[in-house]
Amino acid sequence: MTDPKTLQDIRQHWNNVLDFVEREDRITWMAFFDARLASFDGHTLILDYSDSQKFGGSHQFPETRAKQIALLRKAIHTILNIDIEIEQRP
């Protein structure tokens, strides 16, 4: 597979990415299930949670969040064969 370079490429495979995450950790899958893929500049994927407010407020657990992001990056690498950064916006 050629390396995807656009947001549309990631969107086309997003269900496969989420399926991979779910097999590894259902809690992490729940954390990313309703994320909106807001933008991708070829290096950084922006996830938007403005509708759900899931990551807002005082419910920040940096150690857990880092593990969840690492698993999502692993899933994206496995499914799409790209290494990217991920940012989250509440």
C-alpha positions in Angstrom: 0.0 0.0 0.0 1.3 3.5 -0.8 1.6 5.8 2.1 -1.6 7.9 2.5 -0.9 11.6 2.4 -4.4 13.1 2.9 -7.1 13.2 5.5 -9.4 11.4 3.1 -7.0 8.4 2.9 -7.1 8.2 6.7 -10.9 8.5 6.8 -11.2 5.7 4.3 -9.3 3.3 6.7 -10.5 4.8 10.0 -12.9 1.9 10.8 -10.0 -0.6 10.3 -7.9 1.6 12.7 -10.6 1.6 15.3 -11.1 -2.2 14.9 -7.4 -2.7 15.6 -7.6 -0.5 18.7 -10.7 -2.3 19.9 -9.0 -5.7 19.7 -6.1 -4.3 21.8 -8.1 -2.3 24.4 -11.8 -1.6 24.4 -11.5 1.4 26.8 -9.1 3.1 24.4 -11.4 2.3 21.5 -14.2 4.0 23.4 -12.0 7.1 23.9 -11.4 7.5 20.1 -14.7 6.1 18.7 -16.5 9.5 18.5 -13.4 11.6 17.6 -13.9 13.7 14.5 -10.9 13.6 12.1 -10.5 17.3 11.8 -7.4 17.7 9.8 -4.1 16.1 8.6 -1.1 18.0 7.3 0.9 14.9 6.2 2.5 14.7 9.7 -0.1 15.5 12.4 -3.6 14.2 12.7 -5.9 16.5 14.6 -8.8 14.8 16.5 -11.7 17.0 17.5 -14.0 16.2 20.4 -15.9 19.5 20.5 -19.2 17.6 20.1 -18.6 15.1 22.9 -16.4 17.1 25.3 -15.0 13.8 26.3 -11.5 15.1 26.9 -12.5 18.4 28.4 -12.5 19.5 32.0 -10.7 18.0 34.9 -10.8 14.4 33.5 -7.2 14.5 32.2 -5.1 11.5 33.0 -1.7 12.1 31.3 -0.3 8.6 31.7 -3.4 6.9 30.5 -3.8 9.4 27.6 -0.2 8.8 26.5 -0.8 5.0 26.4 -4.0 5.6 24.4 -2.3 7.8 21.9 0.5 5.3 21.5 -2.0 2.5 20.8 -3.8 4.7 18.2 -0.4 5.6 16.5 0.4 1.8 16.5 -2.9 1.1 14.8 -2.5 3.8 12.2 1.0 2.5 11.5 -0.2 -1.1 11.2 -3.2 -0.3 9.0 -1.9 2.7 6.9 1.9 2.1 7.1 2.6 5.7 8.2 4.0 7.2 11.4 2.2 10.4 12.5 1.7 12.7 15.4 -1.7 13.0 17.0 -3.2 16.1 18.6 -6.5 16.3 20.4 -8.8 19.3 20.7 -11.7 19.4 23.1 
